[in-house]
Amino acid sequence: MRKLIFSLMAMVCVLTTSAQGIYDFNVKDDAGKDVSLKAYKGKVLLIVNTATRCGFTPQYKELEALYEKYGSAGLVILDFPCNQFGQQAPGTIQEIHQFCTANFDIHFPQFDKIDVNGPDESPLYTYLKAQKGFGGFDLNDQRGKMMDGMLRKQDPDYDKKSDIKWNFTKFLVSRDGRVVKRYEPTDQMSDLETDVYMELNPVLSNIMARRSVRKYLDKPVEHEMLEVVVRAGINAPSGMNRQPWVVRVVEDQKLIADVTEVYKQENAEMVKRDKDFKNMFRNAPNLICVCTPVNGGGELDAGLLGENMMLAAQSMGLGTCCLGGPVRFLLSNEKCKFFLDRLDIPADYKLNYIIAVGYPDEQPAAKPRDASKVKYVK
């Protein structure tokens, strides 16, 4: 088991490293020395372009409070003064640093002045803007409404560009180098703090990082990895510990290919339109088939089982996608009986859903979530 754990850790490390584009950049500190962002691997980063004579300059106080609260847990704030917005960061970096320490007693790293837009912009900011474009100001907020009005007078289409709009725009970067979110200067610091906390907590950051993956590498998942994923699943809670599920893990590539041939015959036109089509399970090399009792009653528990497995897979550098369409096809087409027979599902159970699992060949962006659906009854 110890060998297995070390093996898994090594695999995750390799996968993580390949995605860490932000660590390829070098910047200059307040003394003019080159600093590689590799020095911050494993830290949660908040990257900010700042100014000392801006209406948002008091945010230095909030940033320092955030750093004092979470710095020991792994948060680092990287401060890049910028004079591009209203010429509100005049003076040398030494003068700026003296101002910030005297007025706000900052302790987080401060770097040399840079441009964040235009022909001389820092390559770091070119990367950050490509990862997270402008999402708009909150027009229900007075400051957001003010910023929108001011910028729209200068450029009616300003909101269609990813450029940095003003001082104190912030980018949150996860421990593994993903640019998680962009915050405009008018965004609430309380919302940012919640996101910082979630990134610092390994369980919460794993939850926030999971996406449905629909493109996979042509590489089956190692049996030992699948065992760990399923072990996490069957340790999910269930009512009265009934564990009303049956799990079948498909590693047989020929079985997946054979049933896909049936699918292709029945859906020839649709398959033809998909130039990336490899198999009917979102091209995944492995499947986890979850079955529940025919007479019902196990759906909730099976859902908990599946979520455990998908989060475990995410933490191990794997991608997943929960599938319902292929299940309907398998159950409705007599030609697929050979596939179901191989699963050897007990007579009193039925196939409920399938989790596609494999090494991801894409990094889907997060889709928006509607927080207004949540209400707190106090």
ABEGO torsion letter per residue (X at the ends): XAAAAAAAAAAAAAAAAAABAAAABBBBBAAGBBBBAAAABGBBBBBBBBBAABAAAAAAAAAAAAAAAAAAAGBBBBBBBBAABGGABBEBAAAAAAAAAAAAGBABBBBBBBBABEAABBAAAAAAAAABBBAEBBAABAAAAAAAAAAAAABAAAAABABBABBGBBBBBBAAGBBABBBBAABBAAAAAAAAAAAABAAAAAAAABBBBABBBBBBBBAAAAAAAAAAAAABBBBGGAGBBBBBBBABAAAAAAAAAAAAAAAAAAAAABAABABAAGGBABBBBBBBBAAEGAAAAAAAAAAAAAAAAAAAGBBBBBBAAAAAAAAABAAAAAAAAAAGBBAABBBABBBBBBBBABBBBBBBBBAAABBBBX
